[in-house]
Amino acid sequence: MSEFQTPHQNMTETPSGFSFDNIHRNTMMGQIAADDKEGSSSSYLPQATKTGTTIVGIVYKNGVVLGADTRATGGTEVVDKNCEKIHYLAPNIYCCGAGTAADTEKTTELIASQLELLRLNTGGCQSRVVTACTALKRMLYRYQGNVSAALVLGGCDVNGPHVFQIYPHGSTAKLSYTTMGSGSLAAMSVFETGYVDNMEEEEAVELVKRSILAGIFNDLGSGSNVDTLVIRTDGTSKMDRNCLKPNESKPLRDAINRSDKLNIRSGTTTVLNSSFKPHGGISLADVTVTEMET
């Protein structure tokens, strides 16, 4: 093959049914990765974004319980100590999100609006949980995992309570209980130990709280407080925001006796002079108004 000949021009050496359009790009990316290992700063290979969260969902006798921690991180820094990770989709369907905060927020907002339009077009009937799952997985699959949203979907409809696990690339699983996020292994160990079929609501809520606490105390990307949401088959739901605050700092701060000498009072800094001169001679007549283009 000559240096000016593409792989498609030499059909004898190209297996049928395969495309080699990206072979040069892949070779270049491999060279970039090799340069980065050698310490070269002339090239950049995009890296996966690391996130931290603990989200869970569980089916009990009369409904579904969802739970999440409230820590949002940016790299190694805690960006938000009280982030709300349980998102509204429909009156009977909610969703916990792990991954990039903006992706989970806007993904659930988009699907919530689609479900609302579907209810309006079908006479206002109740949204089905499997419909929300299908809409979410189709959207995520379309972007091939580039939308970083790992979701625990929970809700109750005419077919009973449901919990779905949805990965960022679009694969799903219907489970009795599930965990996702960087603290999912710690939370799953609690579920595997304490889950039984047909649990009462109080038992399910306590199990969810303990699973989120396991993620908070064993995963550096999870932390702060515990949020729970109960969705019942009778159509009611109950959000318990910050139901547990294991890392409350106020009692610790109140226990510290701060010296009164550190309080800066008015007059500590000497004012040499102060003056105020109003700018006169300007009125609305001096303002130029330009019409907007329509």
C-alpha positions as a Python dict, from the first residue, in 0.01 Angstrom:
ca = {
    (1, 'M'): (0, 0, 0),
    (2, 'S'): (143, 342, -94),
    (3, 'E'): (171, 624, 156),
    (4, 'F'): (-112, 810, -21),
    (5, 'Q'): (-346, 511, -30),
    (6, 'T'): (-617, 482, 235),
    (7, 'P'): (-716, 146, 390),
    (8, 'H'): (-1045, 154, 197),
    (9, 'Q'): (-862, 176, -136),
    (10, 'N'): (-689, -156, -77),
    (11, 'M'): (-983, -391, -25),
    (12, 'T'): (-763, -701, -30),
    (13, 'E'): (-601, -607, 303),
    (14, 'T'): (-915, -470, 473),
    (15, 'P'): (-1153, -728, 629),
    (16, 'S'): (-1508, -672, 511),
    (17, 'G'): (-1760, -547, 766),
    (18, 'F'): (-1511, -343, 974),
    (19, 'S'): (-1441, 30, 962),
    (20, 'F'): (-1096, 171, 1022),
    (21, 'D'): (-1193, 537, 1000),
    (22, 'N'): (-1060, 612, 1349),
    (23, 'I'): (-735, 417, 1329),
    (24, 'H'): (-519, 728, 1289),
    (25, 'R'): (-705, 906, 1569),
    (26, 'N'): (-661, 608, 1802),
    (27, 'T'): (-291, 586, 1718),
    (28, 'M'): (-252, 956, 1796),
    (29, 'M'): (-435, 919, 2128),
    (30, 'G'): (-209, 629, 2220),
    (31, 'Q'): (94, 845, 2141),
    (32, 'I'): (-52, 1125, 2356),
    (33, 'A'): (-94, 883, 2648),
    (34, 'A'): (267, 769, 2606),
    (35, 'D'): (391, 1130, 2598),
    (36, 'D'): (196, 1208, 2916),
    (37, 'K'): (360, 917, 3097),
    (38, 'E'): (700, 1058, 3001),
    (39, 'G'): (610, 1393, 3153),
    (40, 'S'): (548, 1586, 2832),
    (41, 'S'): (317, 1885, 2871),
    (42, 'S'): (267, 1943, 2497),
    (43, 'S'): (-36, 1712, 2471),
    (44, 'Y'): (-349, 1636, 2670),
    (45, 'L'): (-557, 1319, 2693),
    (46, 'P'): (-902, 1371, 2854),
    (47, 'Q'): (-941, 1179, 3177),
    (48, 'A'): (-1253, 1036, 3340),
    (49, 'T'): (-1418, 1260, 3596),
    (50, 'K'): (-1411, 1118, 3949),
    (51, 'T'): (-1725, 1172, 4156),
    (52, 'G'): (-1844, 1073, 4501),
    (53, 'T'): (-2194, 993, 4626),
    (54, 'T'): (-2398, 729, 4809),
    (55, 'I'): (-2752, 673, 4679),
    (56, 'V'): (-2983, 381, 4755),
    (57, 'G'): (-3333, 253, 4685),
    (58, 'I'): (-3537, -25, 4844),
    (59, 'V'): (-3881, -180, 4795),
    (60, 'Y'): (-4087, -248, 5106),
    (61, 'K'): (-4438, -385, 5159),
    (62, 'N'): (-4632, -70, 5072),
    (63, 'G'): (-4395, 137, 4866),
    (64, 'V'): (-4041, 250, 4799),
    (65, 'V'): (-3777, 426, 5011),
    (66, 'L'): (-3498, 628, 4847),
    (67, 'G'): (-3194, 767, 5028),
    (68, 'A'): (-2891, 985, 4954),
    (69, 'D'): (-2608, 1171, 5121),
    (70, 'T'): (-2566, 1547, 5073),
    (71, 'R'): (-2197, 1600, 4989),
    (72, 'A'): (-2098, 1745, 4651),
    (73, 'T'): (-1728, 1739, 4565),
    (74, 'G'): (-1510, 1901, 4303),
    (75, 'G'): (-1196, 1691, 4287),
    (76, 'T'): (-1068, 1672, 4644),
    (77, 'E'): (-1265, 1975, 4768),
    (78, 'V'): (-1613, 1970, 4923),
    (79, 'V'): (-1814, 2214, 4710),
    (80, 'D'): (-2154, 2180, 4878),
    (81, 'K'): (-2221, 2024, 5218),
    (82, 'N'): (-2598, 2010, 5175),
    (83, 'C'): (-2664, 1917, 4814),
    (84, 'E'): (-3007, 1770, 4736),
    (85, 'K'): (-2962, 1452, 4532),
    (86, 'I'): (-3321, 1321, 4530),
    (87, 'H'): (-3490, 1469, 4222),
    (88, 'Y'): (-3857, 1499, 4126),
    (89, 'L'): (-3979, 1322, 3812),
    (90, 'A'): (-4353, 1288, 3875),
    (91, 'P'): (-4583, 1301, 4180),
    (92, 'N'): (-4537, 926, 4220),
    (93, 'I'): (-4180, 893, 4086),
    (94, 'Y'): (-3850, 1029, 4218),
    (95, 'C'): (-3489, 965, 4127),
    (96, 'C'): (-3155, 973, 4312),
    (97, 'G'): (-2858, 1094, 4110),
    (98, 'A'): (-2487, 1022, 4131),
    (99, 'G'): (-2217, 1156, 3903),
    (100, 'T'): (-2183, 1510, 3773),
    (101, 'A'): (-2430, 1729, 3964),
    (102, 'A'): (-2528, 1936, 3660),
    (103, 'D'): (-2587, 1623, 3449),
    (104, 'T'): (-2811, 1456, 3708),
    (105, 'E'): (-3005, 1778, 3771),
    (106, 'K'): (-3073, 1864, 3407),
    (107, 'T'): (-3134, 1505, 3300),
    (108, 'T'): (-3407, 1459, 3560),
    (109, 'E'): (-3556, 1802, 3480),
    (110, 'L'): (-3578, 1709, 3111),
    (111, 'I'): (-3745, 1373, 3176),
    (112, 'A'): (-3980, 1531, 3433),
    (113, 'S'): (-4104, 1775, 3168),
    (114, 'Q'): (-4151, 1491, 2918),
    (115, 'L'): (-4354, 1293, 3170),
    (116, 'E'): (-4567, 1601, 3243),
    (117, 'L'): (-4639, 1649, 2872),
    (118, 'L'): (-4723, 1279, 2839),
    (119, 'R'): (-4972, 1305, 3126),
    (120, 'L'): (-5135, 1606, 2962),
    (121, 'N'): (-5161, 1420, 2630),
    (122, 'T'): (-5311, 1108, 2790),
    (123, 'G'): (-5589, 1267, 2993),
    (124, 'G'): (-5386, 1326, 3309),
    (125, 'C'): (-5336, 960, 3398),
    (126, 'Q'): (-5063, 858, 3638),
    (127, 'S'): (-4710, 821, 3502),
    (128, 'R'): (-4570, 467, 3493),
    (129, 'V'): (-4232, 402, 3652),
    (130, 'V'): (-4122, 190, 3355),
    (131, 'T'): (-4203, 484, 3126),
    (132, 'A'): (-3965, 708, 3323),
    (133, 'C'): (-3703, 432, 3315),
    (134, 'T'): (-3735, 394, 2937),
    (135, 'A'): (-3709, 769, 2877),
    (136, 'L'): (-3400, 795, 3097),
    (137, 'K'): (-3219, 497, 2948),
    (138, 'R'): (-3289, 609, 2590),
    (139, 'M'): (-3147, 954, 2660),
    (140, 'L'): (-2837, 824, 2838),
    (141, 'Y'): (-2772, 561, 2571),
    (142, 'R'): (-2792, 831, 2304),
    (143, 'Y'): (-2493, 1006, 2463),
    (144, 'Q'): (-2297, 682, 2519),
    (145, 'G'): (-2208, 756, 2880),
    (146, 'N'): (-2086, 1112, 2820),
    (147, 'V'): (-2376, 1237, 3031),
    (148, 'S'): (-2245, 1139, 3375),
    (149, 'A'): (-2568, 1042, 3548),
    (150, 'A'): (-2596, 719, 3748),
    (151, 'L'): (-2952, 696, 3875),
    (152, 'V'): (-3163, 504, 4126),
    (153, 'L'): (-3521, 538, 4007),
    (154, 'G'): (-3807, 463, 4245),
    (155, 'G'): (-4183, 499, 4236),
    (156, 'C'): (-4526, 342, 4272),
    (157, 'D'): (-4794, 304, 4004),
    (158, 'V'): (-5087, 75, 3925),
    (159, 'N'): (-4844, -217, 3899),
    (160, 'G'): (-4701, -162, 4248),
    (161, 'P'): (-4367, -32, 4381),
    (162, 'H'): (-4059, -39, 4158),
    (163, 'V'): (-3686, 37, 4193),
    (164, 'F'): (-3463, 62, 3886),
    (165, 'Q'): (-3086, 95, 3861),
    (166, 'I'): (-2975, 305, 3561),
    (167, 'Y'): (-2612, 335, 3454),
    (168, 'P'): (-2471, 637, 3263),
    (169, 'H'): (-2441, 443, 2937),
    (170, 'G'): (-2808, 340, 2949),
    (171, 'S'): (-2819, -14, 3089),
    (172, 'T'): (-3085, -79, 3352),
    (173, 'A'): (-3187, -340, 3608),
    (174, 'K'): (-3509, -384, 3808),
    (175, 'L'): (-3421, -481, 4165),
    (176, 'S'): (-3571, -511, 4512),
    (177, 'Y'): (-3288, -297, 4649),
    (178, 'T'): (-2988, -128, 4493),
    (179, 'T'): (-2702, 113, 4567),
    (180, 'M'): (-2494, 337, 4340),
    (181, 'G'): (-2211, 586, 4370),
    (182, 'S'): (-1865, 567, 4518),
    (183, 'G'): (-2010, 464, 4855),
    (184, 'S'): (-2228, 191, 4704),
    (185, 'L'): (-2021, -101, 4837),
    (186, 'A'): (-2047, 17, 5197),
    (187, 'A'): (-2422, 78, 5156),
    (188, 'M'): (-2475, -259, 4986),
    (189, 'S'): (-2309, -442, 5275),
    (190, 'V'): (-2578, -299, 5505),
    (191, 'F'): (-2855, -394, 5264),
    (192, 'E'): (-2726, -748, 5220),
    (193, 'T'): (-2723, -791, 5596),
    (194, 'G'): (-3057, -632, 5688),
    (195, 'Y'): (-3294, -670, 5390),
    (196, 'V'): (-3596, -899, 5411),
    (197, 'D'): (-3903, -921, 5191),
    (198, 'N'): (-4222, -730, 5282),
    (199, 'M'): (-4056, -495, 5530),
    (200, 'E'): (-4261, -240, 5720),
    (201, 'E'): (-4210, 127, 5636),
    (202, 'E'): (-4029, 209, 5960),
    (203, 'E'): (-3790, -84, 5914),
    (204, 'A'): (-3717, 12, 5553),
    (205, 'V'): (-3649, 375, 5642),
    (206, 'E'): (-3411, 276, 5922),
    (207, 'L'): (-3228, 36, 5691),
    (208, 'V'): (-3189, 310, 5430),
    (209, 'K'): (-3056, 551, 5693),
    (210, 'R'): (-2798, 297, 5812),
    (211, 'S'): (-2688, 225, 5455),
    (212, 'I'): (-2633, 595, 5379),
    (213, 'L'): (-2442, 637, 5706),
    (214, 'A'): (-2219, 347, 5602),
    (215, 'G'): (-2135, 538, 5283),
    (216, 'I'): (-2082, 864, 5470),
    (217, 'F'): (-1835, 714, 5719),
    (218, 'N'): (-1653, 479, 5481),
    (219, 'D'): (-1632, 677, 5157),
    (220, 'L'): (-1441, 1006, 5129),
    (221, 'G'): (-1664, 1126, 4843),
    (222, 'S'): (-1981, 1089, 5053),
    (223, 'G'): (-2061, 1287, 5363),
    (224, 'S'): (-2263, 1547, 5552),
    (225, 'N'): (-2631, 1460, 5607),
    (226, 'V'): (-2887, 1192, 5518),
    (227, 'D'): (-3195, 1253, 5299),
    (228, 'T'): (-3477, 998, 5270),
    (229, 'L'): (-3793, 985, 5061),
    (230, 'V'): (-4086, 748, 5106),
    (231, 'I'): (-4321, 686, 4811),
    (232, 'R'): (-4630, 485, 4905),
    (233, 'T'): (-4867, 284, 4690),
    (234, 'D'): (-5163, 493, 4812),
    (235, 'G'): (-5024, 791, 4618),
    (236, 'T'): (-4866, 980, 4908),
    (237, 'S'): (-4499, 1059, 4955),
    (238, 'K'): (-4283, 1203, 5232),
    (239, 'M'): (-3949, 1377, 5189),
    (240, 'D'): (-3735, 1388, 5504),
    (241, 'R'): (-3461, 1637, 5428),
    (242, 'N'): (-3156, 1618, 5656),
    (243, 'C'): (-3321, 1355, 5874),
    (244, 'L'): (-2978, 1271, 6017),
    (245, 'K'): (-2686, 1509, 6070),
    (246, 'P'): (-2396, 1293, 6188),
    (247, 'N'): (-2137, 1560, 6107),
    (248, 'E'): (-2309, 1863, 6260),
    (249, 'S'): (-2038, 2120, 6335),
    (250, 'K'): (-2242, 2374, 6537),
    (251, 'P'): (-2206, 2195, 6874),
    (252, 'L'): (-1830, 2175, 6821),
    (253, 'R'): (-1809, 2542, 6727),
    (254, 'D'): (-2022, 2644, 7027),
    (255, 'A'): (-1788, 2453, 7258),
    (256, 'I'): (-1494, 2670, 7155),
    (257, 'N'): (-1441, 2977, 7374),
    (258, 'R'): (-1329, 3245, 7135),
    (259, 'S'): (-1133, 3532, 7285),
    (260, 'D'): (-1319, 3863, 7287),
    (261, 'K'): (-998, 4031, 7175),
    (262, 'L'): (-1051, 3882, 6829),
    (263, 'N'): (-1378, 4073, 6778),
    (264, 'I'): (-1314, 4385, 6569),
    (265, 'R'): (-1534, 4669, 6691),
    (266, 'S'): (-1644, 4983, 6513),
    (267, 'G'): (-1384, 5257, 6538),
    (268, 'T'): (-1086, 5025, 6558),
    (269, 'T'): (-956, 5165, 6230),
    (270, 'T'): (-907, 5543, 6234),
    (271, 'V'): (-1100, 5736, 5968),
    (272, 'L'): (-887, 6028, 5846),
    (273, 'N'): (-1158, 6199, 5640),
    (274, 'S'): (-1493, 6131, 5478),
    (275, 'S'): (-1680, 6324, 5210),
    (276, 'F'): (-1965, 6272, 4969),
    (277, 'K'): (-2019, 6483, 4657),
    (278, 'P'): (-2336, 6407, 4455),
    (279, 'H'): (-2292, 6405, 4078),
    (280, 'G'): (-2529, 6667, 3942),
    (281, 'G'): (-2643, 6772, 3599),
    (282, 'I'): (-2749, 6428, 3470),
    (283, 'S'): (-3111, 6338, 3401),
    (284, 'L'): (-3303, 6078, 3200),
    (285, 'A'): (-3291, 6315, 2903),
    (286, 'D'): (-2917, 6250, 2879),
    (287, 'V'): (-2969, 5874, 2848),
    (288, 'T'): (-2965, 5734, 2494),
    (289, 'V'): (-3225, 5461, 2442),
    (290, 'T'): (-3166, 5215, 2156),
    (291, 'E'): (-3454, 4999, 2032),
    (292, 'M'): (-3406, 4624, 2038),
    (293, 'E'): (-3388, 4443, 1710),
    (294, 'T'): (-3686, 4212, 1655),
}
